[in-house]
Amino acid sequence: MQTNLIPLSKLNKGQKGIVRQIDEQLLPHDVELEAGELERRILEIGIIENIELKVLHFGLINRDPIAVQVGGDGTTIAIRRNESEIILVEPIK
Amino acid sequence: MHSEKHLKDKNLHHQQEQVKTSHVAHGQNLRVALVGKPNCGKTALFNALTGSRQKVANYSGVTVEKKHGYFSTPQNTLITLVDLPGTYSLRSRSPDEKVTRDVVFNQFQEEQAVDLIMAVIDATNLSGCLRLILELKQTGIPLIIAMNMSDIARLRGYEYDIKKLSAMLDCPIIETAATKKTGVYELACELDKFKQGTHVHINQWQEPDREMVRSYHKRVHEIIQAVEKRKGMPSVWSHKIDQILLQPVLGLIILLTILFLMFQAVFSWATIPQGLMQDFFDSAQSYVAALDPNSFAISLLANGIIAGVGSIIVFLPQILTISLFIIILEDTGYMARAAFLMDKLMGGVGLHGRAFIPLLSSFACAIPGIMATRTIENRKDRLVTILIAPLMTCSARLPIYTLLIGAFIPVKTVWGFANLQGLVMFGLFVAGIFSGLIMAFIFKFFFFRGDRQPLILELPSYKFPNPYNILIELIKPAKSFIKRAGTIILAVMIIIWFLSSFPTPPVNATAPAIDYSIAGIVGKFLEPLFAPIGFSWQIVVALIPGMAAREVAVSVLATIFALSGSDDSVRQSLAVILQHQWSIATALSLIAWYVFAPQCISTLAVAKRETNSWRWPIVMFAYQMLLAYGASFVVYRITLSLIH
């Protein structure tokens, strides 16, 4: 794991990052899914390695869930803080 | 020719007429599956192609709606278009997605095999759509692609080499804009080029694992690199609107305002047409009843059928109003935002953000609400949502609340502005919502323990709702509601009329006829059971037909207290009679009962159908019964002790 990588959940509102790694092992609170499934769902909706993410919005309580813009196309995806921990990004300054 | 009416060009229309006459003999039938990811405009395209020629049923064994539409192509090919639920992949996670896969792979015995897949892709989001296309290619079934929302894509500056894309994917691509009906004719023409039975390749599809998903994405990326001539801009408007609607505090306030408007619409605006319909059925009933007061057939027609079915049909305006709101919220793309805003709040009691929509629909009626739980992927989450849906105050409870509040709660202004009666009504709604949330927590904690399911939800770009689409979508609930009123409810009404009319009273009877009927006997038999919560046998009798439809209890009470006259005067005088006959403790107890009680057979039947087992409707019935009895007992006893 590269040292400059942080989980998506650590990005601030408006900040951008490039996805470098998606790793289910990093999930803090288990979700009830078979192995590989969460990673697959995140990939299926379009969050994939080397794509750019931009944090757009947070929910009211504990800033959860998070809304991110995926790629340049502007698809917006909502994801919970817990699940966003498995997406490691390289922040863009 | 159904596609005709979509044609604006008279020349094309003329050509089509000629073609039609020359090819009648060659007309073939094709089954086409309409597949696409959520929010790609698939339903709009389905409606544009088939118009109102649609049939909605259920797939046997599963609870997903089977939507078929029919139309003819210019060359007279008769198309059966099977609309499949939106999906990101052919693999199945929810009941909805399983159906998509099973239809594509011809797993339903009652369904014929699909000849052709029409895949819908969103021109403003190619990268999100092409992976499904690559999966569909693997099935070996011939493919036609409708590149939808091409008008919006052009506005945003997207430009693609469609010819090249078509060559790379090895299938025809037609640009469409379903809401404007452009490209729909061309799409129908393309279907004519297809000859049944040819083109089919071997199925090579296998469930993609995460590495396969990655390689699909890689291929999609390569394709887009090759065909993209100009990159468009994301929807600026959507982002601007989201700045307001997803703002944490303001967003929630707006959501609550929309909900408030919705209730306002259902409970005050919709009551205007409702009143007119009520008047109509009342006069029809009294007109028919007056024809021959001694005839049983007339009595059945007037008091059983017209009164019974009429008392259900009058809820049509409310159901249409709430459906209209929900369709518009869905069409514009707001529903996903509501799930985003509510997710954490609902998560507190263990509900999934997606449960918000079904629970919202349950305020109109628990039946569409329970049906809407199909979009919840996880079975446990879905069951909890189904179980608590009947605790949301449905519109059928209103007549009872209105009657009892009118009779027993004084008209008084409290806190300087609020009407006490309105406040009590609001309190009953809140009581329903809170008990629903508490029950969800209990169910989740004791019976469905387990980790939370993830929330990974696309927030689609905002769109203007399309009036034609709204109309078509609105006809569906109306149709099914009227059908229900005309079949099941009609049958139940006849039975209830029979039970409360026979045996007939003796000649020298002094009490009302219902005293001597089967319903009366049953009511008196059950009375001791309900005495601890203050119910008289008349109430018990009213509760039984109230199982068919809650609001019927009002008319049964009216019958029992031997009243006559128009319904409005019945309600007023019934309220006066109740004030004298019942103590306030009994009235409050009955109100509490109606907040919780499983007073609706249809809801239980739908729960049985949706869960495919008797277990959950039985659990639902049992817990609601316990809650209702407990709440009524507490309310009755407390009120009694306060009076004395």
Interface residues (C-beta under 8 A of the other chain):
Chain A: H29 D30 V31 E32 L33 G36 L38 E39 R40 R41 I42 L43 E44 I45 G46 I48 E49 L56 H57 F58 G59 L60 I61 N62 D64 P65 A67 Q69 G71 G72 D73 G74 T75 T76 I77 A78 I79 R80 N82 E83
Chain B: Y88 S89 R93 T124 N125 S127 G128 R131 P208 D209 R210 V213 R214 H217 K231 G232 M233 P234 S235 S238 H239 D242 L246 Q247 P248 V249 G251 L252 A336 A339 F340 L341 D343 K344 L345 G353 N378 K380 G450 D451 R452 Q453 P454 L455 I456 L457 E458 L459 P460 S461
